[in-house]
Amino acid sequence: MKQKLIFLLLLLPAAILAQNNAPLPAQNAGKYSIAFKKDSDTVNRSGAKKELVEVELLASDVKADPVKDYKLYVSVDENKSTLPKGDYEILTAIDGTTLNNLKTDKNFVRFFIKPDNAKDKQVKDLKLVLNFSVKKTVNNKEEDDDTENNTGKPLEITIVIKPAEQPLDNYRYLGYLGTNFDMVDGVQANKLYFALNILIPETKKYGISVGVYGNRTMTQTDTSTNTTFTSRIEAYGRDSVIYFRDTAIKMTSRISDNIGAFFSPLIPIPFLTDDKLKVYYAPNFEFIWRRSKIESKFTNNNTYKKDTASNRYPAGVALPLVTPLSTKVNQNIYDAYLGLLGVLFRFETDDISIRLSGAVGINLNYMPIGGLSSTSIVYKRNTNAYFQGRLFITEPTTGLTLGAEVSNLFGKNDKLSGYSNAQPYYNVTLSKAFNLKNLATIVKPLSNR
């Protein structure tokens, strides 16, 4: 008995040591991470073709026992979804895939959103909600694993399906929203462009085209040859000054933000007209308020002469004014155009709309020249002949519209012999056209900002 007791006492430390060295159960055993890459997405439905949608799942810690043989099932939550079941088609489903076969990324559920039904068009946003479950096998029977074992989030994704954009069904009542291209500082999008154009086609004898718009025009001119000017005057001694005469090229750029309105009667020219191309005699009457920023600067200037005022300008002779090397002026200018000779070419099919118009007539230009008092401004009216051309090209499915405009003045300058009154304006726009009946749906999101 004594010998057995001694033997047990000798075995006790070994047993305690073995127990301490036994492997501990894995702290994260049964844990894994599976989640959608994002919790929401937006799809624009097409009116003509299926739209492929890919939903990505991320996975980690899915290769170890015992979870590697668990299975993943992705499904549509029909209680939360508002997209009808017949409007989508599952292509690649993660349905019964073991976790061991998942990648850390690029696990995709792919499905088609079918094109909009012409008889039952979608008019508001619909949603498709996807979620997933992980199942394990217990006693030869699959059952849902405890959701607490999944450390990933989000576990659900909501896909918002926007209604299909309807192609323009006609080109008569159109609005445009887009941008101008400012080409003074290189081709770059700048400033909001908007326009509303209404074309009432001819019934028997004539039609009408009216519109309003806001755009940006630009022009840049130079003297081409050097001009001579006094660049500065400096003190010389106690009672004399030195004046500096420079030569340089003068560059002038004019950028105008415009708000305008026009009216044009349309009188068909039958012998130039066919089923697709319509040609009209279209005199144009237009008024434009131009908020102009005019910048002038001299480039490549060189001082070619300096002299004392006493040599060049004796007593009693006024010194010349100093011309600054750069100036910036803001002006409000008003232009009225009476385009008595005008023409409109209108080529329209189901695939494209091209409108090209031109006019020649009289321009009445009102430009501020100074004030008679601190609260009044005097405007000088200049009358010149002018020409103007406009082009609009519209693709009806997307509404994408490219616009261009050029105008200029004819005539010679009365004060400077041999010089013209040329004052060209250029404008290039890229915009989206929409039917005016849809204006409320476009303005509402803008007003809520």
C-alpha positions as MATLAB code, in Angstrom:
seq = 'MKQKLIFLLLLLPAAILAQNNAPLPAQNAGKYSIAFKKDSDTVNRSGAKKELVEVELLASDVKADPVKDYKLYVSVDENKSTLPKGDYEILTAIDGTTLNNLKTDKNFVRFFIKPDNAKDKQVKDLKLVLNFSVKKTVNNKEEDDDTENNTGKPLEITIVIKPAEQPLDNYRYLGYLGTNFDMVDGVQANKLYFALNILIPETKKYGISVGVYGNRTMTQTDTSTNTTFTSRIEAYGRDSVIYFRDTAIKMTSRISDNIGAFFSPLIPIPFLTDDKLKVYYAPNFEFIWRRSKIESKFTNNNTYKKDTASNRYPAGVALPLVTPLSTKVNQNIYDAYLGLLGVLFRFETDDISIRLSGAVGINLNYMPIGGLSSTSIVYKRNTNAYFQGRLFITEPTTGLTLGAEVSNLFGKNDKLSGYSNAQPYYNVTLSKAFNLKNLATIVKPLSNR';
ca = [
       0.000    0.000    0.000;
       2.813    2.326    0.918;
       4.561    1.521   -2.344;
       1.426    2.395   -4.402;
       1.065    5.704   -2.599;
       4.684    6.615   -3.357;
       4.134    5.642   -7.020;
       1.057    7.879   -7.321;
       2.921   10.793   -5.772;
       5.660   10.343   -8.358;
       3.109   10.336  -11.239;
       1.252   13.475  -10.051;
       3.834   16.076  -11.274;
       4.014   14.354  -14.660;
       0.223   14.460  -15.005;
       0.119   18.153  -14.082;
       2.892   18.912  -16.584;
       1.088   17.002  -19.342;
      -2.117   18.886  -18.648;
      -0.364   22.250  -18.854;
       1.259   21.304  -22.165;
      -1.981   20.113  -23.794;
      -3.015   22.242  -26.834;
      -5.679   24.859  -26.091;
      -8.769   25.001  -28.308;
      -8.449   27.623  -31.086;
      -9.848   30.912  -29.832;
     -11.468   31.688  -33.229;
     -12.509   28.148  -34.057;
     -15.724   28.259  -36.116;
     -15.291   31.979  -36.933;
     -15.075   33.365  -40.495;
     -15.702   36.593  -42.403;
     -18.030   36.825  -45.417;
     -19.569   40.116  -46.545;
     -20.772   42.065  -49.553;
     -18.199   44.588  -50.764;
     -20.747   47.396  -50.302;
     -24.218   47.720  -48.884;
     -25.863   49.498  -51.837;
     -25.493   50.139  -55.543;
     -27.369   51.895  -58.347;
     -28.142   50.588  -61.833;
     -29.610   52.591  -64.711;
     -32.095   50.417  -66.522;
     -31.975   50.279  -70.299;
     -34.955   50.595  -72.551;
     -33.377   48.485  -75.297;
     -31.065   45.810  -73.861;
     -30.257   43.762  -70.775;
     -27.994   45.334  -68.159;
     -25.390   43.035  -66.584;
     -24.964   43.567  -62.834;
     -22.124   42.124  -60.758;
     -22.301   41.935  -56.964;
     -19.006   41.144  -55.242;
     -18.498   39.159  -52.028;
     -15.366   39.284  -49.859;
     -14.260   36.297  -47.781;
     -11.514   35.492  -45.253;
     -10.783   32.796  -42.623;
     -12.765   30.257  -44.639;
     -10.096   27.593  -45.265;
      -9.717   26.105  -41.792;
     -11.594   23.342  -40.003;
     -14.454   23.052  -39.343;
     -15.857   25.894  -41.469;
     -14.191   24.932  -44.744;
     -16.997   22.493  -45.531;
     -19.779   24.930  -44.651;
     -21.865   26.055  -47.630;
     -22.845   29.563  -48.778;
     -26.224   30.439  -50.292;
     -26.999   33.890  -51.799;
     -30.656   34.698  -52.375;
     -33.072   37.507  -53.245;
     -35.097   38.874  -50.355;
     -38.466   39.024  -52.086;
     -40.150   40.670  -49.095;
     -37.862   43.707  -49.297;
     -37.444   43.791  -53.085;
     -39.796   45.796  -55.295;
     -38.369   44.709  -58.669;
     -40.751   42.093  -60.119;
     -39.339   38.587  -60.250;
     -39.711   38.439  -64.017;
     -37.586   41.573  -64.502;
     -34.256   39.981  -63.553;
     -32.375   36.819  -64.461;
     -29.702   35.216  -62.260;
     -26.676   34.096  -64.310;
     -23.971   33.145  -61.808;
     -25.244   32.265  -58.371;
     -23.175   31.354  -55.321;
     -25.550   28.599  -54.366;
     -24.225   25.746  -52.234;
     -20.550   26.707  -52.700;
     -18.313   25.439  -49.888;
     -16.420   28.143  -48.035;
     -13.164   26.403  -48.908;
     -13.796   27.241  -52.592;
     -14.303   30.959  -51.991;
     -11.622   33.481  -52.903;
     -10.649   36.397  -50.703;
     -12.183   38.678  -53.359;
     -13.835   38.496  -56.769;
     -16.646   36.188  -55.719;
     -19.455   37.433  -57.933;
     -23.185   37.039  -58.163;
     -24.066   38.018  -61.732;
     -27.538   38.726  -63.058;
     -29.332   40.583  -65.833;
     -31.808   43.420  -65.388;
     -34.174   42.971  -68.308;
     -35.005   45.983  -70.526;
     -37.985   48.110  -69.637;
     -41.341   46.872  -70.842;
     -42.837   49.155  -73.476;
     -46.374   48.343  -72.310;
     -45.691   48.760  -68.590;
     -42.879   51.291  -68.281;
     -41.023   51.734  -65.019;
     -41.682   55.257  -63.737;
     -40.020   55.206  -60.299;
     -37.009   53.649  -58.596;
     -37.232   49.929  -57.826;
     -34.928   47.885  -55.630;
     -33.519   44.385  -55.502;
     -32.262   43.184  -52.100;
     -29.727   40.343  -51.819;
     -28.592   38.559  -48.676;
     -26.903   35.249  -47.886;
     -26.843   32.416  -45.381;
     -24.163   29.927  -44.298;
     -25.217   26.356  -43.635;
     -23.447   23.492  -41.914;
     -24.224   19.773  -41.895;
     -25.350   18.271  -38.594;
     -26.422   14.610  -38.487;
     -26.559   14.511  -42.289;
     -28.889   17.515  -42.319;
     -28.100   21.113  -43.352;
     -28.965   23.850  -40.906;
     -28.133   27.557  -40.642;
     -24.918   28.389  -38.842;
     -25.065   30.890  -36.002;
     -24.783   34.375  -37.545;
     -22.481   35.426  -34.699;
     -19.786   33.202  -36.193;
     -19.626   35.533  -39.228;
     -17.555   38.618  -38.373;
     -18.052   40.284  -41.785;
     -20.386   43.151  -42.676;
     -22.525   44.144  -44.575;
     -24.633   41.007  -44.839;
     -27.144   42.569  -47.229;
     -26.982   44.738  -50.355;
     -29.735   46.907  -51.826;
     -29.529   47.543  -55.573;
     -31.569   50.536  -56.748;
     -32.798   50.260  -60.339;
     -33.399   53.647  -61.976;
     -36.037   53.945  -64.730;
     -34.768   53.746  -68.289;
     -34.102   57.048  -70.005;
     -36.650   57.455  -72.739;
     -35.343   58.644  -76.114;
     -36.587   61.968  -77.384;
     -39.836   61.355  -79.223;
     -39.616   64.700  -81.038;
     -37.357   67.727  -81.269;
     -39.967   70.453  -80.976;
     -39.973   71.316  -77.268;
     -36.477   70.849  -75.882;
     -34.475   72.029  -72.918;
     -30.707   71.752  -72.614;
     -28.423   71.575  -69.582;
     -24.673   71.301  -69.915;
     -21.422   73.209  -69.981;
     -19.537   75.700  -72.110;
     -16.018   75.144  -73.385;
     -13.787   78.084  -72.482;
     -11.115   78.076  -75.177;
      -9.244   81.196  -74.072;
      -7.241   79.208  -71.510;
      -7.280   75.993  -73.523;
     -10.237   73.686  -74.111;
     -11.875   73.211  -70.726;
     -15.440   72.881  -69.498;
     -16.577   76.007  -67.702;
     -19.818   77.556  -66.495;
     -23.345   76.208  -66.730;
     -25.057   76.261  -70.104;
     -28.843   76.147  -70.392;
     -31.343   76.713  -73.157;
     -35.023   76.263  -73.928;
     -35.943   75.918  -77.596;
     -39.505   75.681  -78.853;
     -40.143   74.968  -82.515;
     -43.727   75.098  -83.697;
     -43.615   73.565  -87.180;
     -45.432   75.088  -90.067;
     -49.081   74.232  -90.562;
     -49.749   75.681  -94.005;
     -47.693   78.823  -94.453;
     -45.299   79.345  -91.567;
     -43.996   78.150  -88.206;
     -42.260   79.756  -85.233;
     -39.004   79.175  -83.360;
     -38.488   80.849  -79.974;
     -36.021   80.285  -77.173;
     -34.048   81.579  -74.212;
     -30.544   80.614  -73.167;
     -27.604   81.299  -70.907;
     -24.121   80.637  -72.249;
     -20.535   81.869  -72.321;
     -18.864   83.285  -75.421;
     -15.253   84.244  -75.924;
     -13.041   86.054  -78.351;
      -9.333   86.780  -78.465;
      -7.674   89.293  -80.755;
      -4.209   90.739  -81.155;
      -2.633   93.612  -83.043;
      -0.530   91.187  -85.156;
       2.138   93.906  -85.437;
       3.900   95.880  -82.738;
       2.249   99.005  -81.372;
       4.113  101.902  -79.790;
       3.163  103.346  -76.412;
       4.567  105.119  -73.349;
       5.119  102.461  -70.698;
       6.328  104.606  -67.767;
       7.611  108.016  -66.712;
      10.294  108.401  -64.053;
      11.799  111.394  -62.258;
      15.158  112.621  -63.537;
      16.981  115.062  -61.375;
      15.105  117.752  -59.494;
      13.005  119.194  -62.272;
      12.995  116.707  -65.147;
      11.466  113.345  -66.051;
      12.382  110.526  -68.404;
       9.673  108.827  -70.427;
      10.015  105.290  -71.853;
       8.636  104.323  -75.253;
       7.900  100.601  -75.777;
       6.835   98.436  -78.672;
       4.748   95.284  -78.117;
       1.895   93.143  -79.411;
      -1.391   93.890  -77.675;
      -3.546   90.844  -76.824;
      -7.192   91.364  -75.894;
      -9.514   88.615  -74.676;
     -13.202   89.067  -74.023;
     -15.222   86.500  -72.061;
     -18.952   87.154  -71.844;
     -21.561   85.395  -69.744;
     -24.748   85.915  -71.703;
     -28.479   85.695  -71.192;
     -30.422   85.928  -74.415;
     -33.801   85.424  -76.053;
     -34.715   85.043  -79.711;
     -37.728   84.843  -81.978;
     -37.738   83.585  -85.536;
     -40.689   83.088  -87.920;
     -40.242   80.064  -90.179;
     -41.360   80.258  -93.787;
     -40.810   76.985  -95.711;
     -38.795   76.961  -98.922;
     -40.563   74.074 -100.724;
     -38.126   73.436 -103.566;
     -35.295   72.775 -101.039;
     -37.377   70.560  -98.748;
     -37.862   66.778  -98.620;
     -39.093   64.236  -96.040;
     -36.067   64.590  -93.755;
     -34.548   67.967  -94.618;
     -36.618   71.095  -94.002;
     -35.353   74.487  -95.166;
     -36.898   77.770  -94.025;
     -36.500   81.443  -94.627;
     -35.982   82.400  -90.977;
     -35.334   86.058  -90.094;
     -33.940   86.193  -86.571;
     -34.653   88.793  -83.869;
     -32.538   88.478  -80.763;
     -31.602   90.370  -77.608;
     -28.543   89.545  -75.467;
     -27.317   90.877  -72.134;
     -23.570   90.314  -72.001;
     -21.648   90.505  -68.724;
     -18.201   90.884  -70.235;
     -14.751   90.661  -68.706;
     -12.197   92.294  -70.997;
      -8.499   91.718  -70.379;
      -5.727   93.413  -72.360;
      -2.013   92.894  -72.023;
       1.133   93.664  -73.987;
       3.432   90.772  -74.828;
       7.026   90.742  -76.064;
       7.355   94.388  -75.094;
      10.688   96.090  -75.658;
      11.833   99.581  -74.656;
      13.225  101.051  -77.811;
      13.647  104.693  -76.739;
      13.906  106.875  -73.668;
      14.377  110.616  -73.536;
      13.927  113.551  -71.194;
      10.699  115.454  -71.284;
      12.549  118.737  -71.719;
      14.000  117.519  -75.035;
      10.828  115.970  -76.379;
       8.117  118.001  -74.702;
       9.069  121.649  -74.053;
       7.182  123.830  -71.608;
       3.492  124.122  -72.406;
       3.254  120.752  -74.188;
       1.336  118.005  -72.324;
       3.131  114.749  -71.551;
       1.652  111.548  -73.034;
      -0.414  109.290  -70.801;
       1.195  106.116  -69.469;
      -0.298  102.938  -70.905;
      -0.470  100.076  -68.356;
       0.961   96.733  -69.458;
      -2.256   94.938  -68.475;
      -5.842   95.977  -67.771;
      -9.047   94.264  -66.645;
     -12.470   95.777  -67.228;
     -15.956   94.439  -66.414;
     -18.825   95.740  -68.529;
     -22.544   95.175  -68.996;
     -23.173   95.277  -72.738;
     -26.532   94.991  -74.494;
     -26.895   93.708  -78.047;
     -29.995   93.734  -80.227;
     -29.825   91.767  -83.478;
     -32.226   92.301  -86.373;
     -31.395   89.445  -88.721;
     -33.566   90.286  -91.700;
     -31.874   87.699  -93.911;
     -31.957   84.332  -92.187;
     -32.149   80.650  -93.033;
     -32.724   77.462  -91.010;
     -31.796   73.939  -92.133;
     -33.547   71.235  -90.090;
     -32.529   67.603  -90.699;
     -34.322   65.182  -88.360;
     -34.609   61.388  -88.233;
     -35.122   58.799  -85.494;
     -31.335   58.661  -85.100;
     -30.185   62.291  -85.164;
     -31.263   65.917  -85.276;
     -29.165   68.599  -86.976;
     -30.191   72.252  -86.922;
     -28.067   74.825  -88.714;
     -29.139   78.460  -88.793;
     -27.578   81.643  -90.088;
     -28.548   85.288  -90.207;
     -27.268   88.582  -91.626;
     -28.632   91.908  -90.477;
     -28.178   94.939  -88.245;
     -26.646   94.931  -84.761;
     -27.459   97.646  -82.213;
     -24.730   97.568  -79.565;
     -25.097   99.521  -76.308;
     -21.822   99.934  -74.412;
     -21.191  101.939  -71.195;
     -18.811  104.857  -71.672;
     -19.030  106.732  -68.375;
     -21.301  108.412  -65.907;
     -22.908  111.838  -65.797;
     -23.226  111.457  -62.037;
     -22.333  108.967  -59.355;
     -25.601  107.071  -59.867;
     -26.078  107.053  -63.642;
     -24.253  105.425  -66.549;
     -24.200  106.628  -70.140;
     -24.463  104.042  -72.915;
     -23.216  104.657  -76.407;
     -25.091  103.012  -79.267;
     -23.102  101.586  -82.151;
     -24.828  100.354  -85.294;
     -23.137   97.747  -87.469;
     -23.961   95.006  -89.915;
     -23.442   91.494  -88.522;
     -23.595   87.810  -89.373;
     -24.332   84.901  -87.064;
     -24.328   81.110  -87.347;
     -25.545   78.386  -84.964;
     -25.348   74.597  -85.042;
     -27.053   71.987  -82.816;
     -26.478   68.235  -83.218;
     -28.604   65.995  -80.957;
     -28.551   62.211  -80.484;
     -32.074   61.276  -79.289;
     -31.366   58.134  -77.231;
     -28.938   59.820  -74.839;
     -29.969   63.409  -75.532;
     -26.302   64.307  -75.977;
     -26.100   67.631  -77.826;
     -23.118   69.443  -79.293;
     -23.662   73.127  -79.979;
     -21.546   75.813  -81.626;
     -22.045   79.492  -82.390;
     -20.075   82.246  -84.101;
     -20.976   85.882  -84.734;
     -19.081   88.919  -85.977;
     -19.539   92.506  -87.101;
     -18.992   94.018  -90.524;
     -17.977   97.549  -91.326;
     -15.046   99.914  -90.963;
     -14.108  101.950  -87.936;
     -15.065  105.602  -88.441;
     -12.238  106.947  -86.293;
      -9.423  104.680  -87.441;
      -9.045  104.649  -91.195;
      -8.431  101.201  -92.629;
      -9.597   99.365  -89.480;
     -12.739   97.246  -89.202;
     -15.253   96.901  -86.393;
     -14.749   93.130  -86.225;
     -15.789   91.752  -82.852;
     -16.097   87.973  -83.147;
     -17.795   85.824  -80.508;
     -17.351   82.059  -80.282;
     -19.242   79.511  -78.232;
     -19.026   75.702  -77.984;
     -21.315   73.715  -75.661;
     -21.909   70.112  -74.659;
     -25.286   69.437  -73.082;
     -28.079   66.956  -72.543;
     -31.393   67.595  -74.243;
     -34.689   66.692  -72.595;
     -38.357   67.153  -73.357;
     -39.788   70.172  -71.567;
     -42.494   67.977  -70.059;
     -39.698   66.364  -68.000;
     -38.385   69.708  -66.745;
     -39.887   69.260  -63.271;
     -38.027   65.985  -62.670;
     -34.720   67.692  -63.556;
     -35.206   70.962  -61.673;
     -36.433   69.317  -58.452;
     -33.107   67.597  -57.596;
     -31.258   70.871  -58.330;
     -33.574   72.901  -56.075;
     -33.097   70.433  -53.216;
     -29.316   70.952  -53.098;
];
